[in-house]
Amino acid sequence: MPDELSNRIPEPELMDGHEQARAYAEADFQQPHDMFVQAFRERLGTPESGTYLDLGCGTADISCRFAKTFPETKIHGIDGSAAMLGFARGIVDSRGLSSRISLFNMRIPTKHLPKKGYHGVIVNSLLHHLPDPSALWKTIKQAAGPGAPVFIMDLLRPRTKADARSIVETYSGNEPEILKRDFYNSLLAAYRPEEIKSQLEREGMDFLRVEVISDRHFLVWGYYE
C-alpha cells in the first residue's frame, strides 16, 4: 500500500521560527496537557518535594500545569529553541511561577545539564523530533536520580498517511494551518510501541513500561533503576 507508514518520516528537530513558536504559545493544548498531568498522577502518584526536569519543555505549558498541580515541586525546563523559550518565560511569569520554574536554552545530548540527580524527569512530544532517539534515553540516564519517576508522552505513528490526515482534522481542524502542518509531520515522524520497546532494550531501560492511551498517544513510564 503506497500510503503505508511502515517507517517514520523524520521532521526538523527544532521549532525555532518566531511565528511557529507564537502559534504554539497561543494554541489551546489544555486537553492533552491536562491529560499528561493526570496520567502522571494516576500511574506515579503525587510527587514529594523536589526538582523535576522537563525535557523539550517548549513554551512551558506542561511545566506550568505540573507545577500548579504538584505545588511541592520545582521545574527545570530545557529546550533547544530560543524562540520557544522566549514565549515560555512570558507564560511562566504570567502564571506566577517564576520562582519555581527555571528555563534553560540547550539541546540534548549535553554534558552540561543544570543539575544531576533530579527527583523526576518528564517529557512531552520530544522523542519524535530527535534525529537519534538514544539522545533522550541517555539524557534520562544522566539526569535521573535513583528511584526517580520517569514519565514520557509522545505521538503514535498511524498506519497510513490518510489516517494521519484524519487525526489532524479530528483534533486540530480549527487550529491555524501552521499547527495542522506540524501535527501531521509529527505524526509521520512518530514511533510505534514495538520500536520504543526495542530502544529501551538497547539502552538497558526496559524496566520502563510502554502503554498506548489513545489513537494518537503512548506513554513510557516507571521509576529509574
C-alpha positions as CSV (number, residue, x, y, z in Angstrom):
1,M,0.0,0.0,0.0
2,P,1.7,3.3,-1.1
3,D,0.2,5.2,1.7
4,E,1.5,2.8,4.4
5,L,3.7,4.3,7.1
6,S,6.0,1.3,7.7
7,N,8.9,3.6,8.5
8,R,8.8,7.0,10.2
9,I,9.5,10.2,8.1
10,P,11.8,12.4,10.2
11,E,11.0,16.1,10.7
12,P,13.2,19.0,11.8
13,E,14.5,18.7,15.4
14,L,13.8,22.3,16.5
15,M,10.8,24.6,16.2
16,D,12.9,27.8,16.1
17,G,10.9,30.2,13.9
18,H,9.2,33.1,15.7
19,E,5.8,32.6,14.1
20,Q,5.9,28.9,14.7
21,A,6.7,29.5,18.4
22,R,3.9,32.1,18.6
23,A,1.4,29.6,17.2
24,Y,2.3,27.1,19.9
25,A,2.2,29.7,22.6
26,E,-1.3,30.8,21.6
27,A,-2.7,27.3,20.9
28,D,-5.1,25.6,23.2
29,F,-3.4,22.4,24.5
30,Q,-5.5,22.2,27.6
31,Q,-6.9,18.7,26.9
32,P,-3.6,16.8,26.0
33,H,-1.6,18.7,28.6
34,D,-4.1,18.1,31.4
35,M,-4.2,14.5,30.3
36,F,-0.4,14.4,30.7
37,V,-0.5,15.6,34.3
38,Q,-3.5,13.4,35.2
39,A,-1.9,10.3,33.6
40,F,1.2,11.0,35.7
41,R,-0.7,11.2,38.9
42,E,-2.7,8.1,38.1
43,R,0.4,6.0,37.5
44,L,3.0,7.5,39.7
45,G,1.1,9.3,42.4
46,T,1.7,12.8,43.8
47,P,5.4,13.8,43.9
48,E,7.1,14.7,47.1
49,S,9.1,18.0,47.1
50,G,12.0,18.1,44.7
51,T,13.2,19.3,41.3
52,Y,11.9,17.8,38.1
53,L,13.5,18.1,34.7
54,D,11.1,18.9,31.8
55,L,13.0,17.9,28.6
56,G,11.9,19.7,25.5
57,C,9.6,22.0,27.5
58,G,8.7,24.2,24.5
59,T,6.5,27.1,25.7
60,A,6.4,25.6,29.2
61,D,2.7,25.0,29.4
62,I,3.2,21.5,30.8
63,S,5.9,22.8,33.2
64,C,3.3,25.3,34.5
65,R,0.4,22.7,34.7
66,F,2.7,20.2,36.5
67,A,3.9,22.9,39.0
68,K,0.3,24.1,39.7
69,T,-0.9,20.5,40.2
70,F,2.0,19.5,42.4
71,P,2.9,22.6,44.4
72,E,5.8,20.9,46.3
73,T,7.8,20.6,43.1
74,K,10.2,22.8,41.2
75,I,10.9,22.5,37.5
76,H,14.0,22.9,35.3
77,G,12.7,23.2,31.7
78,I,15.2,22.9,28.9
79,D,14.6,23.4,25.2
80,G,16.8,23.9,22.1
81,S,14.6,26.6,20.6
82,A,15.3,30.1,21.8
83,A,12.1,31.3,20.2
84,M,10.0,28.8,22.2
85,L,11.7,29.8,25.4
86,G,11.1,33.5,24.7
87,F,7.4,32.8,24.9
88,A,7.8,30.3,27.7
89,R,9.3,33.0,30.0
90,G,6.3,35.2,29.5
91,I,3.9,32.3,30.2
92,V,5.7,31.3,33.4
93,D,5.8,34.9,34.6
94,S,2.1,35.4,33.8
95,R,1.1,32.4,35.8
96,G,3.1,33.5,38.8
97,L,5.6,30.5,38.7
98,S,8.9,32.2,38.0
99,S,10.1,31.3,41.5
100,R,9.5,27.6,40.8
101,I,10.2,27.2,37.1
102,S,13.7,27.8,35.7
103,L,14.2,27.7,31.9
104,F,17.4,26.8,30.0
105,N,18.3,27.0,26.3
106,M,20.2,23.8,25.5
107,R,19.9,20.8,23.2
108,I,20.4,17.2,24.1
109,P,22.6,15.3,24.3
110,T,24.7,17.7,26.5
111,K,27.3,17.3,29.2
112,H,26.0,20.4,31.0
113,L,22.6,19.8,32.4
114,P,21.6,22.3,35.0
115,K,22.0,19.7,37.7
116,K,22.1,15.9,38.2
117,G,20.1,13.6,40.5
118,Y,16.7,15.1,39.5
119,H,13.8,13.9,41.6
120,G,11.9,13.1,38.4
121,V,12.0,13.5,34.6
122,I,9.0,14.5,32.4
123,V,9.0,14.6,28.6
124,N,6.2,15.6,26.2
125,S,6.4,15.1,22.4
126,L,10.2,15.4,22.2
127,L,11.2,11.9,21.1
128,H,9.8,12.1,17.6
129,H,11.8,15.3,16.9
130,L,15.2,13.9,17.7
131,P,17.5,12.7,14.9
132,D,18.8,10.0,17.2
133,P,16.3,8.7,19.8
134,S,19.2,7.5,22.0
135,A,19.8,11.1,22.9
136,L,16.6,11.1,25.0
137,W,17.3,7.8,26.8
138,K,21.0,8.7,27.5
139,T,19.9,12.1,28.9
140,I,17.4,10.5,31.2
141,K,20.1,8.1,32.5
142,Q,22.4,11.1,33.0
143,A,19.7,13.2,34.8
144,A,17.5,10.9,36.9
145,G,18.3,10.1,40.5
146,P,17.8,6.6,41.9
147,G,14.1,5.7,42.0
148,A,13.1,8.9,40.2
149,P,9.8,8.8,38.4
150,V,10.2,9.0,34.6
151,F,7.2,9.9,32.6
152,I,7.1,10.4,28.8
153,M,4.1,11.1,26.5
154,D,4.6,11.2,22.7
155,L,2.7,10.8,19.5
156,L,1.9,7.4,17.9
157,R,2.6,6.9,14.2
158,P,-0.6,6.0,12.4
159,R,-0.9,3.1,9.9
160,T,-1.2,5.3,6.8
161,K,-0.9,9.0,5.8
162,A,-4.7,9.0,5.3
163,D,-5.1,8.1,8.9
164,A,-2.7,10.9,9.9
165,R,-4.7,13.4,7.9
166,S,-7.9,12.2,9.6
167,I,-6.4,12.5,13.1
168,V,-5.2,16.1,12.3
169,E,-8.7,17.1,11.1
170,T,-10.4,15.4,14.1
171,Y,-8.3,17.0,16.8
172,S,-6.9,20.2,15.2
173,G,-9.3,21.1,12.5
174,N,-9.9,24.6,13.8
175,E,-6.2,25.4,14.5
176,P,-4.0,27.6,12.3
177,E,-2.5,25.9,9.2
178,I,1.0,26.0,10.7
179,L,-0.1,23.9,13.7
180,K,-2.0,21.4,11.5
181,R,1.0,21.0,9.2
182,D,3.3,20.5,12.2
183,F,0.9,18.0,13.8
184,Y,0.7,16.0,10.5
185,N,4.5,16.0,10.1
186,S,4.9,14.9,13.8
187,L,2.5,12.0,13.3
188,L,4.6,10.8,10.4
189,A,7.8,11.2,12.4
190,A,6.4,9.4,15.5
191,Y,7.3,5.9,16.7
192,R,5.3,2.8,17.4
193,P,5.3,0.8,20.7
194,E,7.4,-2.0,19.4
195,E,10.0,0.5,18.2
196,I,10.1,2.2,21.6
197,K,10.5,-1.2,23.3
198,S,13.5,-2.0,21.1
199,Q,15.1,1.3,22.0
200,L,14.6,0.7,25.7
201,E,16.1,-2.8,25.5
202,R,19.2,-1.4,23.7
203,E,19.6,1.2,26.4
204,G,19.1,-1.2,29.3
205,M,15.9,0.7,30.3
206,D,13.3,-1.9,29.7
207,F,12.2,-1.6,33.3
208,L,10.0,1.3,31.9
209,R,6.5,0.4,30.7
210,V,5.2,1.3,27.3
211,E,1.4,2.0,27.2
212,V,-0.9,3.2,24.4
213,I,-3.5,5.5,25.8
214,S,-5.3,6.9,22.8
215,D,-5.4,6.8,19.0
216,R,-2.5,9.2,18.9
217,H,-0.6,9.0,22.2
218,F,1.6,6.5,24.1
219,L,3.3,6.7,27.4
220,V,6.6,5.4,28.7
221,W,6.7,5.4,32.5
222,G,8.2,4.0,35.6
223,Y,10.9,4.5,38.2
224,Y,14.5,4.9,37.2
225,E,16.6,2.0,38.3
